[in-house]
């Protein structure tokens, strides 16, 4: 029969309207099923096990069911170890240990049927299931506990922290440092989700059948809302998915507000999803008119403790749907139902995805999950204040002497009572907040070593970063005759920052260069051969910088920032070629960085598709780049340049679409690199270095016979040098000696090979 909702219009004042916190579990599990056929087989197995435990099948057929083990009589507290991985960039997502402890308590309140607002559950779900002594609101007897031992048996609070750009690109790739999912449920917290997941997603999880096929990403991942990580029970919802629950409407990848669905749990009536807590949502009966279920005596005993001697029982469930269910989107989640609790416990008794091992006595002992939280020493850490987005974004780590830098204590693992800061390069801290924040400036150029010691009642810990800040020399140099050829491991005045301390980074190499074997490259080739490894920690979203010295461009105009690049991609799909070399400039010692130019796509990958690790084969693989410096900037007495490589290439469900990127010969000139290089990929000819402060070399590639005639004239037409050289296979090198072009200025170089003639300008500083 149809149950009538109590028309308590005043009830609407008890429930606020909340925006739905969207879950992406259905979509991610659907993708997993498409990729791994075994998931559907495991789904059927798990359903059979759950049906057996819920009395719908013969228990004796299933080895996981002990004699007399029924849903109703299974009262054992199931303790589940969970670990939190904070993937952060020192923003709001860098939540405190205390916040995590608080969230675990909140989750357990919900699973114990003790939500702080449980009294606001509407009348149809406040009492017992009709005809039974079982409350609708479940006390699931499932408790989530932070372990006291990590996978290596070391003491832990069940929290890890990872400074990573992946905090801005939350998806499976951000699941760093997974602990064995057969021993812990992993929970990752990020700042935001990447566009491929959906920027509006709150979290998602893998259900046991999917997790069994892809254990390397098993767990829950969620984002922060400001400093909140459990907005309206987000994590309780996702953990429900991890333990086998569906959304109450159970419609994969559909608009839940449009379609009635059923989650295969009897005491949650068929429903549509709800994104608010208005009266019409709380008392919705659209999908459950005349909703009732009939059980055999054995089933009724197993599920509700009713007498098994009665032939059958019919339970007249509410037609009013359970909008306040944790597995809805309503924004007023309050409860699980009794049979949802039975279902989750059945999942924890199942070997699928090793869920049964989580709650085993052996695992609880190995993880120390039942031991009291230990008092552990702090783990020292700090961050440097960031630039604003208008200033160019990123940490404030490139400064001139006298500029204030703020360092913030980020130590964790215990309540820190005090800290001590030490700095090199003449830095002296003006400490505030009992030493937890330090503001200082520096007097000496070069890399700053910063040391932080964090103290608590349980001990002390020290962290030292020898490259925390770079203090630039403010004395500008003349661009005349300046060339950076990257012949040193880290050239003076060109600091390289690897912000996230990972494998993708700027580095000087000695196996490739524009005209020699030295250059700088952004190491960008993901060479992890193991697919399951490469599913996590993609380079997508990473960025790193190198900076130039200050240049004095006063009195100049029509200047170009020149350099040569060589790169490739591992894909021919233009949509995945999103790497960017971003070049900015600063005229105030790094306080602000203004955009000068972006180099993208084929300009980055000028050598097309290279599926193997890319290295330029010779001068013919390089491309000249000339960036105009606006005249208003060019006249500045002090200008720094910042080169930032940003990796965005590739589908997050693929990996390795980027390749190495090389850069060489940075200089400023009134001439473009078109003037600076005599080159033809067809004939394979290049003149380098050009400009030059000494000699220059004409390189001619792969001519098996014949000769080259060389003639160099000055601007008056006078021949200052001429020669003829026989040519052979490989790269032929013909030098124009420094004494022939000793006078600064411009020369014309004519090269004749067979019937081919080239004439180009050679600039001598």
Buried (B, 14 or more C-beta within 10 A) or exposed (E): EEBEBEEEEEBBEBBEEBEBBBBBBBBBBBBBBEEBEEBEEBBEBBBBBBBBBBBBBEBEEBEBBEEEBBBBEBEEEBBBBBBBBBBBBBBEBBBEBEBBBBBBEBBBBBBBBEBEEBEBBBEBBBEEBBEBEBBBBBBBBBBBBBBBBBBEEEBBBBBBBBBBBBBBBBBBBBBBBBBBBBBBBBBBBBBBBBEEBBEEBBBBBBBBBBBBBBBBBBBBBBBBBEEBBBBBBBBBBBBBBBBBBBBBBBBBEEEBBEBBBBBBBBBBBBBBBBBBBBBEBBBBBEBBEEBBEEBBBBBBBBBBBBEBEEEEBEBBBBBBBBBBBBBBBBBBBBBBBBBBBBBBBBBBBBBBBBBBBBBBEEBBEBBBBBBEBEEBBBBBBBBBBBBEEEBBEBBBBBBBBEBEBBBBBBBBBBBBBBBBBBBBBBBEBEBEEEBBBBEBBBEEBBBBBBBBBBBBEBEBBEBEBEBBBBBBBBEBBEBBEBBBBBEEEBBEBBBBBBBBEBBBBBBBBEEBBBBBEBBBBBBBBBEBEEEEEBBBBBBBBBBBBBBBBBBBBEEBEEBBBBBBBBBBBBBEEEEBBBBBBBBBBBBBBBBBBBEBBBBBBBBBBBBEEBEEBBBBEBBBBBBBBBBBBEEEBBBBEBBBBBBBBBBBBBBBEBBBBBBBBBBBBBBBBEBBBEBBBBBBEEBBBBBBBBBBBEBBBBBBBBBEEEBBEBBBBBEEEEEBBEBEBEBEEEBBEBBBEEEBBEEEEEBBBBBBBEEEEBEBBBBBB
